[in-house]
Amino acid sequence: MAGHSKFKNIMHRKGAQDKKRSNLFSKLSREITVAAKMGAPDPDMNPRLRLAVNAAKAQSMPKDNIQRAIDKASAAGGEDYVEVRYEGYGPGGVALIVEALTDNRNRTATNVRTAFSKNGGNLGSEGSVSHGFERLGMIEYPASVGDEEKVLEAAIEAGAEDVESSEDGHTIWTAADALHGVANELEKALGAADNVKLAWKPSLTVAVDEAQAGTLLKLVDTLDDDDDVQTVWGNYEISDEIMEKLG
């Protein structure tokens, strides 16, 4: 199991910056509704729903909003969302995976394709880039939860596969099917996590220069602002210096 790593940028604008998105609660609600519809409406009996509810709580989503999203799953005449994944390349040959929940595939596909084409990217077929990623469970904790040694010890005890620590916080990786169990064990040792979800982790990252980074982040922002898009993953690495210049 590895400890400290320079791995970053796999999910654009995590944590505090995510809270600035006006449509964040809408995306969280949609995931809760879909999770509740696919299984039991009880988070204790439905691992995916529990993860969705925990993610909503981590973003300070009100309990009433969470319950409404759960109730919507059993309401007659509600939207019927399907999961869709898009894959493609952005500026600098960066590989991107876009996860969406939609009630209109044509609308979502058109919006995603347009975002790629207008921002230096090319949308590919499913499977065109995902072979360069691993599907894993990701659990994030703030740096304030403890030092690297404390988190590493807790992660080993919980059955995690890897830990990456930096001054920004701790990212704990698990097998996809072990995410629910590991997250529960870590919660006992470290408290509630900031983020618990399935992730696409790149096998290799691509460094991008300032010009490429500016266009790439515009592409990711455009995708992220779409109501149907839940998460954008990429294999890009942007230096702190470039991020500061871009603001």
N, C-alpha and C positions, 0 to 999 in steps of 0.2 A: 504494500500500500504506500502510495506516494504522499508526501507532505506538501510543502510549499510548492507552488507552481505559478508561472507567469501567465497561465491561461486566462484569457478574458475575451470579452466582446462576442460571446456566442449568442447571447440574446440582447438585442439592442435596447438600451436605456432601461435597465432594471430598477427596482427599488423606488427611491424617492421620485425619480423622473417619471416613472410610470403613473404616479398619482396625478400628474399634470394633465393626463389625457382625459378629455371631457367624456369620452365614450368608454372609459375603463369599466365602470359599473355595468354598463350594457353588455360588454364582453363577458364579464364574470357571471352575470345573470344568465346569459345564454348557455354557458358551460354548465351551470348548476341545473338548469332545466333539462338539458340533454342528458346529463348524468342521471338525474332522477327518473327520466323517462326510460332509460336503458336498464335500470335496476330498481331496487327498492327505494322508496322515498325517505328512508331512514339512513342518515350518514353512517351509523354504526354497523349497518348491514350492507352498505354499498361503498366499497373502497373508492371508486371514482368520484362519487358524490362527496365523500368525506374530504378528499383532496381539493375538490372545487370549493367546498364551504370553507376549508382552512385558508385557501388562497384569497377568498373574499374577505375573511376576517383579518388577514394580514394587511389588506389594503383599507381597513377600517370601514368596510361596507356594513351599513346598519342591519341589525337582525331582521327587521321587518322586510327589508329588500330581499334578504336571503330566503326567508320563508315564502315570500310571494313567488320567487323564482322556482322553488320546490313545488309549490301548489300548482303553478302553471303547467307542470308536466302532466298532471291528471285532468286538467281542464278540457272540456270538450271544445273542439274547433280551434285549438291552439296551433301555433306554427309548428311545422314538422321540419326540424333542422337535420341536415346530413353533414357528416364530416368529409371534407375534401382537402387534399394536399396538392400543392403546386410546387414545382421545382424549376430552377433556372439559374442563370448566371447574371451577375451584376458587373459594374465597372471593375477592371483589373482582374477579370476571370474569377471573381468571388462566387462561390456556390451559395445559393439561398434556398431554404425550404420554408414555404408559407403554409401554415395550418389555418383552415377556415371552418366555420360552422355556418351553413347557409340554407335558406329556404328557396333559393333560386340559383341553381348552378350556372345558368347562362349569364346572369347579371354579375356574379362573382368572378367567373372566368374572364369576362370582358374587362372588368375593372382591374384585375390582377395583370392581365396581358398588357393593358394600356399603361399601367404603372411601370412595368418593366421597359416597354418600348420607348417611353418618354424620358427615361432616366438612365440611359446607357446600358440597358440589360436585355436579355433574351430569355423568354419563357421556354422551357424545354418540356419533354414528356415526363410522366411519372417514372421515377427510377433513374433519371438522368444524372442526378447529383447525390441522391441519398446513399449510394454505395460508399461514399466518402465520409459517412457519419455513422455513429452508433446510437441506437435507441436505448437510452438509459433513464433512470430516475435521478432527479436533481433536487437537493434540499439545501436551502441557503439560510445562513445565520449571520447576524451582524457581528462585527469584530468585538463588540462589547460583551458577548456571551462568554468569552474566555480566550486564553491564548491557544496557539496552534497545538501544543501538547495535550491540553485538556480536550479539545475538540477531536483530535485524532484518536485519543483513547476512547472517548464516547462512541465514535464512529466504528471503531474496531469491535467494541462490545455489542453494538447494534447490528453488526453484520454488513456494514457498508463496504464498497469496493475501493474507494479512493477518496482522498480529501485534498482540496486545494485551498490554502490560506494566504491571505494578503492583508495589508492594512485596511482594505475595504470590507473584509469579511471572510466568511468560510463557505466554500461550496463542497458539498458531500455528494458523492456519486454512488448509485446502487444499480443492481440489475433491475430492469424494468418491472419484472414481476415481484420484486422484493421491496419496491418503494413504500407501499403502505405499511408493511411490518417494520421496516427500518425507521421510517418517520415516527411511528408510534413509540419505539424504543428511545429514539433521540429526544422526543418530547419529554419523556420521563427524566432524562439526564440533563437536558439543556433548556427545557421550556419550549414554547411554541416557536416554530421556524418562521422566517420572513416569507419563504416561498417553498412550496412543495409541488413538483409537477414532473411529468414525463418530458424529456428533452431530447434534442438531436445534438449530439456532441461530435464535432468534427475530428477525424483522425489526424489531420494536418491543418494548420492555419496558414493563411495567405496575408502577408504584410502589404498594405496599400499606402500609396503616397498621398500628399495633401489634396491634390486635384481629384484623384480617384475617390478619396474618402468623402469629399464634399458631395459628389454626385451620388455615391453609394448611400450615404446617410439620408439624402433627399429621397432616394428610392425606398429605403426602409421606412422612413416617416410616412410616405405616401401610402404604402401598403398598410402600415400600422394604423393609419387614420381611417381605413375602411371598416365599416361596421361589421362586415362578415369575417374579417381576418382576426384570428385569435392571437397568433404568435408568429414572429418572423425569426428564423434561425439562420446563422451564416458561419462561414469558416474564416471570416476576416479578422485581422489583427490591426488595430489602429493605435499608434503610440500616444502616450499621454501628451507629448508636445504638440502633435497634430490636433488632438482633441481640444486642447486649450486654444489653439489658433482658430479652430472652427467655432469655438464657443459652445 
